[in-house]
Amino acid sequence: MRVLVTGASGFVGGRLCPALEAAGHEVLAMTRSPERYSGAGKAVAGDVHDAASLDTALAGCDAAYYLVHSLDDPNFQERDAEAARTFATAAAKAGVTRIVYMGGLGDDADDLSAHLRSRREVEELLGSAGVPVTTLRAGIIVGHGGISWEMTRQLVEHLPAMITPRWVRTRTQPIAVADVVRYLVGVLEVPETSGRAFDVGGPDVLEYVEMLRRVATIEGRTMIVVPVPFLSPQLSSRWLSFVTDVDVQTGRSLIDSMANEVVVRDDSIRGLVPFEPMDYDEMVLAALGERAKAARA
């Protein structure tokens, strides 16, 4: 297939492009600065907020991956909704037969955070022009360079003891970025996944505090965690910006979502794209190994 990947230089997109090429697909890597792109696939200019650029980028494509968001923008909900509408219209106009989207876990019956509500809205808007959308909904994606993972790693490495808010007791189901990529490539080759949403996660359901402690154990560190009830999301995000390199706006969006339990409710994807996902310790070791390799390069 001829496939367009938006966010081609990002955390997931940068790994997806070579995997799609290895699977035999023709990959167009969409970027606002194609002259600076050095990854897999053919670089093409495009911006999800610019309809004319999308018409050119999507021309002749069979499928498209939508892997962009604006979490670092205070108006991310409005910007992401506008971009999704623009992309949906351009994809339909180009005759694209499938959009694959990376969304977020979370129970619709829950009081979802603004971030998770935005992910659901984008999911719906991408299909608003009639192109079938395949959505993979994930919680924390573990891998070198991922925002949620880097936040976890840096907290462990920078703070041997920390006072934390109540969200550290929320359950989540992390997944390795390599396994996310396997699912993203796999659904493209299974017609039954068209027009459906799937939950994806690793085998372990963990509280955030358990994740922190297991990373500390793997790194041979001692860590004391003392949860307290009075740290608001705003204070938590400012605290994060002091001890990690996650900016305040992105940190606030992520922390708001940490009040929501994000676990797999429907594992039907396992029967359509069958493989054994990494457990949490494996994905942590893989992420740390990737970081060490990057530091040596």
N, C-alpha and C positions, 0 to 999 in steps of 0.2 A: 504493500500500500504506500501511497504518497501521504505523509503525515506531517502536520504542522505542530510544533511544540512551542507554546508560549512560555515565558519564564525559563527559556532554555539554559541560561547561565546561572539559574538559582540552585538552591539546595537539592531539590528533587529533580528539576529539569536537567541539571548538569550531569546527573547519573542516568536519567531516562534516555537521553539522546543516543549515547553509545549502545545502550541495551537494545533500543529499537533497531539501530543499524545492524547489530549482531543477529537480530531476529529476521533480517532480510528486508526491512522496510526502507523506503527512501525518506530521509528525514530533513525537514526544513526547520531550522532553529531560528525562531523569531526573536529579534532583539532591537532595541531602539538605536543601538550603535553596532551595526554589523561589521564595521571596519575593525572593531576591537575584539570581536568574538574569535575564540581559538578552540572551541570545543568540537564535538562530533556533529555531523550533519552540515548542510549548506546554510550559511547565515543569510537571513532575509530580513529586511527592515520592516518594522511594524510596531504599532502602539495600540493597545486595546481601547484607548480613548479617541483614536483617530480612524474613522470609518474608511476613509480613502486608502490608508495604508493597509488596512485589513483586507480590502478587496484584492489588492495586489498579492499580499502574503498568502491568502487562502486559495488563490486561483489554481485549479487543478487538483486540489487536495481531496483525498477520500475521507480522512478523519483529522481531528484536531484535539490536542490536549490543552486544557485550560488550567494553568498552574500559577496564576498571578493573584495578588491581593495587596491591599494598601494599609496594613495594620499600623504602620508608622505615621499615618495621617490622622489627625483628630476627626476628620470627616470621612473616615474609611467606609462607613456604611453607604453613604451617598455615592462616593466615587466608585466603589465596587459594584453597586447596582447599575450605575450608568454604563460602566465598562461591560458588564455582562449583557445588557440590552444591546449595546453596539456590536458586540462579538456575535451574539445570537443571530442578529439580522444579517451580518456579513457572511456568517457560515451558511445560512439558508440560501442567500443569494449566490454563493459560490458552488452550491450543490453538495456540500459536505454531508456525508451519510451518518456521521457519529461524532459527538463531542464527548471526551472523557475528562471528568472533573475531579479534583482532589478536594473533598469537603471535610467536615468535622463531625466526630461522634457527638452524641447527646440525645437524650430522650425528648421528643417533641412535647410530651406531656409535662416536662419539667419547665421551670422558669429559666429559660436559656439566657446566657449572657449576650450582650450586644454582638460580640465576636461570633458566637455560634449561630445567633439569629441571622447575621449577615451571611454566613456560609450557606444556610438553608435558603435564603432569599436568592443568592447568586445561583444556586443549584436550580431553582425554579425558573429564574429569568433566562438562563442559558438555553432552556427548552422552549422559551416563549414564542420562537419563530418557527417551530415545528421540527427542528433537528433532534433526533433522539439523543438523550444524555445518559451516559453511564457514570455514576458517581461512586467513588470510593471514600467512605467516611472513616477518618482515623483520629486517634487521640494524639498523644505525644509520639513524635517520630524521632527515633534515636539514631544519630549519625553525626559525624564531624561536620560542624558548620550549621547544624539545625538550631534555631533560636531556643526552642524549649530544652533541647539537650544541653546546649552551651550554658543556659541558665542553671541547670542542675549541676553540671560539672564544675562551674565556677563557684557556685555556692559551697560545694564540698571542699574545693581546693583553697578557697579564700577564708573560710570561716570554720575553725575547729569546733566552735560552739555558736549556736544561733538561737535567737528568740524568733519564733515564727507564728504567723496567723493561723486561724482554724482550718484554712484550706489544705494544710498539710495532711489532714485526715481524709480528704476526698479520694475516692478510688478512681483509678484510671487503668487503661490497658495499653501499655506502650508497644510500639512495633518498630522493627529495624528498618532503616531507610532502604536497605537492599531488598527487603521483603515487600515494601511498598512498590518498588520498581518492578519486581516480579509480577505483582498483581496488575500494575498499570499496563505492562506489556501483554500479560496473559489475557485480560478482558478484551483486548482488541481482536484476539484470534478466536474468541468464543461468541458466536452470534447471539446466544441466549442471554448475554449480559447487556444487550442494547436496551436502552430506555429504563434501566433499573438502578437502584441504589443499594450498595452493599457496605456492611460494617467490616472493617479490617482491624486486626490487632494480633499481638503475639499471644503466647499461651498463659502469660502471667497477669493476673489482676492485682494491682498493688496500690496502697496509699502512697501519696507523694513522699511522706516521711520515710516509708520503706525504701523507696527508690533512692533517696538521698543516702540512707544508711548503707545500702548495698553497694553504691558507688564508692563510699568511703572505705568499706571493707575491701573491695577489689583493689583500691589504690593504696591499701595499707595505712589508712588514716584513722584517727580517733575523732568522733564527732558527737557532740551533745546537742540535742534538739529540745527546746522548751517551747511548746505551743502556748500562745496567750490569746485572749479573746478580743483585745482592743486595737489590733493593727488593722486599720481600714485599708481598702484596696488602694486608695491614693497614697497613704503612707507606705504600704507594701511596695508599690511601684517605684517610689522615690528611694526606698531602702535598696531595692534591687539595682537601681541605676548607680548607686554608690559602690556596691560590691561585685557587680558584673558589668559587662559592656552592653547590656540590653538597655536601649533608650527608654525614657519614662513612658512615652505614649505606647510603645509596643508592650512594655512590661505591664501597663495598666490593662490593656486589652487581654493579655494572657492571664493575668491574675483574676480578672473578673470571671473568666471561663473556668478557673480552678474551683469555683464553688459548685460547678456542675459535674456530676459523676459521668465519666465518659468511658463506657465499657461496651463491648460487643453484645448486642441483643440477638442478632441473627447471623449465624456463621455459614450461610448457604454458599458464600463465595468459595469456601473450602472444597466443595464438590465440583465446582466449575473450573477453578484454577488450583488444582491440588498440589500442595507441597507442605513441608513441615516448617513453619516460621521459627526463627530463633527465639530462645528464651531470653529473659532480661539480662542475665549475666553475660550471655554470648554477645548480645547486641552492644552492651557497654564495652566489652573487651574489643569488639570490632571497631567501635567509634574511637576508643583510645589509641588503638593501633593505627587507624587512619590518620589521626592527629599527629602521632609520632612520625609517621612516614612523610606527612606534609612538612613537618618541621625540618626534616633532613634534606628535603628537596631544594 
